[in-house]
């Protein structure tokens, strides 16, 4: 089932409008991450990642259970993924940044699924061959491992290359999911191809794959964006029926688009920052970004700006200023009118370009090490 309200739409393949995250959580029985859970995480990590402090990762399914198991000496593993269709944007990094931090702090294994068939099946408008999407997948993997994942604890696999391992388990999942269920959950019609209908079964497998490998139940934690929750609303009960633990989930909000929309969309080139963007492209895009400032410099100095509407402020909040004190200074300058749009945008563009320069240097350093991470049949 998709969730629609007057101002927004969220399903597994499309997000539109300004998302009401708390309403979404309430609609689907997702709990908010409260102060008690934050304290439990901090007990093990010593500090809390800014994505959690700022409620960007804001909700969960059974995160408390995962911590219970960990504290009993039954460590979890993490599963996340990336369905490639083109170059990655900054927004795509949010789940991977938290996963990298969790790997470091909890010293756990990470499984990263690259479903290189999903967009081929679901988005014919891409007009790309399966082979072209597979090639893009490798570049996406480089962007992911450039964040600093540990090769000895990170297992990355492509669906088309690891199907021998996963298909047998996917068939077991598929046996328990009816067409009526997926039709209702995803809005499929008679024109939907059968690959789309089966796909959720493949996506479910990594949530219990380590349990299959080890011959015992291993808890699994899945950090994901809210549009992907539907796959595991369908799969969690099935996984339980197969005798495995239901995976716990952590939900992230979307990084907003430069135009103020709730989600940075890769299909809207002028509203997204890609990891491949040149410094000139970044500056041009940031200069067009929506701000919360007044119509003139005089009014901005007099009345100040709105940090919630200002995408410059929000980009610092979501990714580019992890220091809370520095973020507060940026917000204060926006609110009291001392920071004008031109300077505000120039600073952010420089910050993003410095990040991208370092990221792409890391990416090149990892180019010859990709096979250390890849699982194949």
C-alpha positions in Angstrom: 0.0 0.0 0.0 1.3 3.5 -0.8 0.9 6.3 1.6 -0.7 9.4 0.2 -1.7 12.6 1.9 -2.8 15.9 0.6 0.8 17.2 0.1 2.9 14.1 -0.5 3.2 10.6 -2.0 5.6 7.8 -1.0 6.0 4.4 -2.4 8.9 2.1 -3.3 9.4 3.8 -6.7 8.3 7.4 -6.3 8.4 10.1 -3.7 6.6 13.4 -4.3 5.9 16.5 -2.2 6.8 17.4 1.4 6.8 14.2 3.5 5.2 14.3 6.9 7.6 11.8 8.5 5.7 11.4 11.8 2.5 10.7 10.0 4.2 8.1 7.8 5.6 6.4 10.9 2.2 6.4 12.6 0.5 5.0 9.5 2.8 2.0 9.3 3.4 1.3 13.0 7.0 2.5 13.0 8.3 3.8 16.3 10.2 7.0 16.7 13.8 6.8 18.1 13.4 8.3 21.5 15.9 9.6 24.1 16.0 6.2 25.9 17.1 4.4 22.7 19.7 7.2 22.0 21.2 6.7 25.5 21.3 2.9 25.0 23.2 3.4 21.7 25.5 5.9 23.3 26.4 3.5 26.0 28.1 1.4 23.4 29.3 4.0 21.0 30.4 6.8 23.5 29.1 9.4 21.1 26.0 9.6 19.0 26.3 10.1 15.2 24.9 13.5 14.1 22.4 11.7 11.8 20.8 10.3 15.0 21.3 13.5 17.1 19.4 15.5 14.5 16.6 13.0 14.1 17.5 12.4 10.4 17.6 8.7 11.3 14.4 9.1 13.2 12.4 5.9 13.5 12.8 2.1 13.9 11.3 -1.3 14.0 12.7 -3.4 17.0 15.9 -1.5 17.4 15.5 -2.1 21.2 15.5 -5.8 20.5 18.7 -5.6 18.5 20.4 -3.9 21.4 19.0 -6.5 23.8 20.6 -9.2 21.7 23.9 -7.4 21.5 24.0 -6.9 25.2 23.3 -10.6 25.8 26.4 -11.4 23.7 24.5 -12.2 20.4 26.0 -9.5 18.0 24.0 -8.4 15.0 25.0 -7.8 11.4 23.9 -5.0 9.2 22.3 -5.2 5.8 21.7 -2.4 3.4 21.8 -1.8 -0.3 21.8 0.4 -3.4 19.7 -0.2 -6.5 21.8 1.4 -9.2 20.3 3.4 -12.1 23.0 6.1 -12.5 25.6 8.1 -10.6 25.1 8.4 -6.9 24.1 11.6 -5.2 24.9 13.0 -1.8 21.5 11.9 -0.7 22.3 8.3 -1.4 25.2 8.4 1.1 23.1 9.0 4.2 22.3 5.3 5.0 25.9 4.3 4.1 27.4 6.9 6.3 25.5 5.7 9.3 26.2 2.0 8.4 29.9 2.8 8.2 29.7 4.4 11.7 27.8 1.5 13.1 30.3 -1.0 11.7 33.1 0.9 13.4 31.4 1.4 16.7 29.8 -2.1 17.1 32.5 -4.0 15.2 30.0 -5.9 13.1 29.8 -7.4 9.6 28.0 -5.4 6.9 26.2 -7.0 3.9 25.5 -4.7 1.0 23.2 -5.9 -1.7 23.4 -4.4 -5.2 20.2 -5.3 -6.9 21.4 -4.6 -10.4 18.2 -6.0 -11.8 15.7 -3.9 -9.9 15.6 -0.7 -11.9 15.9 -2.7 -15.1 12.7 -4.4 -14.2 10.9 -1.4 -12.6 11.9 1.6 -14.7 11.7 0.9 -18.4 11.9 4.7 -18.9 15.6 4.4 -18.1 16.1 2.8 -21.6 19.2 1.0 -20.4 20.3 -2.6 -20.9 21.0 -4.9 -18.0 24.6 -4.8 -18.9 24.7 -1.0 -18.8 23.1 -1.0 -15.3 25.6 -3.6 -14.2 28.5 -1.4 -15.3 27.0 1.6 -13.4 26.8 -0.7 -10.3 30.6 -1.0 -10.1 31.0 2.8 -10.0 28.4 2.9 -7.2 30.3 0.3 -5.3 33.4 2.4 -5.5 31.5 5.4 -4.1 30.3 3.2 -1.2 33.6 1.7 -0.2 35.3 5.2 -0.5 33.5 6.1 2.7 35.8 3.9 4.7 34.2 0.4 5.1 36.4 -2.4 6.4 37.0 -4.9 3.7 37.4 -7.8 6.1 33.9 -7.0 7.6 32.1 -5.9 4.4 30.5 -8.2 1.9 29.0 -6.7 -1.3 27.1 -8.7 -3.8 25.3 -8.1 -7.1 22.0 -10.0 -7.5 23.0 -11.1 -11.0 26.3 -12.5 -9.8 25.2 -14.0 -6.5 21.9 -15.5 -7.6 23.2 -19.1 -7.1 23.5 -18.4 -3.4 20.4 -16.3 -3.0 17.8 -17.8 -5.4 17.2 -20.9 -3.3 16.4 -18.8 -0.3 14.3 -16.3 -2.3 12.1 -19.2 -3.6 11.4 -20.1 0.1 10.3 -16.5 0.7 8.3 -16.3 -2.5 6.2 -19.3 -1.6 4.7 -17.3 1.3 3.9 -14.1 -0.6 0.8 -13.9 -2.7 0.3 -11.8 -5.8 -2.5 -10.0 -3.9 -0.1 -9.0 -1.2 2.5 -7.5 -3.5 -0.2 -5.9 -5.7 -1.6 -4.1 -2.7 1.8 -3.2 -1.2 3.4 -1.9 -4.4 0.4 -0.8 -6.5 1.2 -3.3 -9.2 -1.2 -3.7 -12.1 -1.8 -6.3 -14.8 0.8 -4.5 -16.8 3.6 -5.0 -14.2 6.2 -7.6 -15.2 6.7 -10.7 -13.2 10.2 -9.7 -12.4 8.9 -6.9 -10.3 6.5 -9.2 -8.5 9.4 -11.6 -7.5 11.9 -8.9 -6.6 10.9 -8.4 -3.0 11.7 -12.1 -2.4 15.3 -11.5 -3.5 15.6 -8.3 -1.4 14.4 -10.2 1.7 17.2 -12.8 1.5 20.1 -10.8 2.9 18.0 -10.1 6.0 18.6 -13.8 7.1 21.5 -14.8 4.8 24.1 -14.8 7.6 21.8 -17.0 9.6 21.8 -19.5 6.7 25.6 -19.3 6.3 26.2 -19.9 10.0 23.5 -22.4 10.7 22.1 -20.4 13.6 19.9 -17.3 14.1 21.9 -14.1 13.8 20.1 -10.7 14.4 20.0 -8.4 11.4 19.7 -4.6 11.4 18.6 -2.8 8.2 19.2 1.0 7.9 17.1 2.3 5.0 15.1 5.2 3.7 11.4 5.2 4.4 10.4 4.4 0.8 12.1 1.0 1.1 10.2 0.0 4.3 7.4 -1.5 2.2 9.6 -4.4 1.1 10.2 -5.4 4.7 6.6 -4.9 5.8 5.9 -7.7 3.3 9.0 -9.8 4.1 9.4 -9.6 7.9 6.5 -12.0 8.7 7.6 -14.4 6.0 11.2 -14.4 7.4 9.7 -15.3 10.8 7.7 -18.2 9.3 11.0 -19.6 7.8 12.3 -19.8 11.4 14.7 -16.8 11.3 14.7 -13.6 13.3 12.7 -10.8 11.8 15.1 -8.0 10.9 15.2 -4.8 12.9 15.1 -1.6 10.9 16.3 2.0 11.2 14.6 4.6 9.0 16.1 7.7 7.6 14.4 10.8 6.2 15.4 11.9 2.7 18.0 14.5 2.0 15.9 17.3 0.5 16.3 18.6 -3.1 17.9 22.0 -3.7 14.4 23.2 -4.8 12.9 22.4 -1.3 11.3 19.1 -2.2 11.4 16.4 0.5 13.7 14.1 -1.5 16.8 14.8 -3.6 15.8 13.1 -6.8 18.5 11.7 -9.1 16.2 12.3 -12.1 16.1 16.0 -11.4 19.7 17.0 -12.3 19.5 20.6 -11.2 18.1 19.8 -7.7 20.6 17.1 -6.8 24.3 17.1 -6.0 26.0 14.1 -7.7 29.3 12.7 -6.4 30.7 13.1 -10.0 29.8 16.8 -10.2 32.6 19.3 -11.0 33.3 22.3 -8.8 31.6 24.5 -11.4 28.5 22.4 -11.5 28.2 22.4 -7.8 28.5 26.2 -7.6 25.9 26.6 -10.3 23.5 24.3 -8.6 24.0 25.8 -5.2 23.5 29.3 -6.6 20.0 28.2 -7.8 19.1 26.6 -4.5 16.0 27.7 -2.5 16.8 29.8 0.5 14.8 31.0 3.4 16.0 34.6 3.0 14.1 37.8 2.5 13.6 39.3 -1.0 16.3 42.0 -0.4 19.5 42.2 1.6 18.0 45.1 3.6 15.0 43.0 4.6 17.2 40.0 5.4 19.3 42.1 7.8 16.1 43.5 9.4 13.9 40.4 9.6 16.3 37.4 9.2 15.7 34.2 7.4 13.9 30.9 7.8 16.3 28.0 8.4 13.7 25.3 7.8 13.0 26.7 4.3 16.6 27.4 3.5 18.2 24.4 1.7 21.7 25.9 2.4 21.1 25.5 6.1 19.5 22.1 5.6 22.4 20.7 3.6 24.7 21.7 6.5 22.3 19.9 8.9 21.9 16.7 6.9 25.5 16.1 5.9 28.0 18.9 5.6 28.4 20.2 9.2 28.7 17.4 11.7 29.7 19.8 14.6 26.5 20.9 16.4 28.0 24.1 17.7 29.1 25.2 14.2 25.7 24.3 12.8 24.0 26.4 15.5 26.2 29.3 14.5 25.2 28.9 10.9 21.5 28.8 11.8 21.8 31.8 14.1 23.4 33.9 11.3 20.6 32.9 9.0 17.9 33.7 11.6 19.3 37.1 12.7 20.1 38.3 9.1 23.8 38.7 9.4 24.5 36.0 6.7 23.4 37.0 3.2 22.5 34.6 0.4 25.6 35.1 -1.7 28.1 34.4 1.0 25.9 31.6 2.4 25.8 29.8 -0.9 29.5 30.4 -1.7 30.5 28.8 1.7 28.4 25.7 1.1 29.7 25.3 -2.4 33.2 25.4 -1.1 32.4 22.9 1.6 30.7 20.5 -0.8 33.6 20.7 -3.3 36.1 20.0 -0.6 34.2 16.9 0.4 33.8 15.7 -3.2 37.5 16.2 -3.9 38.5 14.1 -0.9 35.8 11.5 -1.7 36.9 11.0 -5.2 40.5 10.8 -4.2 39.4 8.0 -1.8 37.5 6.4 -4.6 40.5 6.3 -6.9 42.6 4.7 -4.1 40.0 2.0 -3.7 39.7 1.2 -7.4 42.1 -1.7 -7.4 40.7 -3.1 -4.1 37.0 -3.6 -5.2 37.4 -7.4 -5.4 38.3 -7.5 -1.7 34.7 -6.6 -1.0 32.8 -8.5 -3.6 31.0 -11.9 -3.1 30.4 -14.0 -6.2 29.0 -17.5 -6.8 
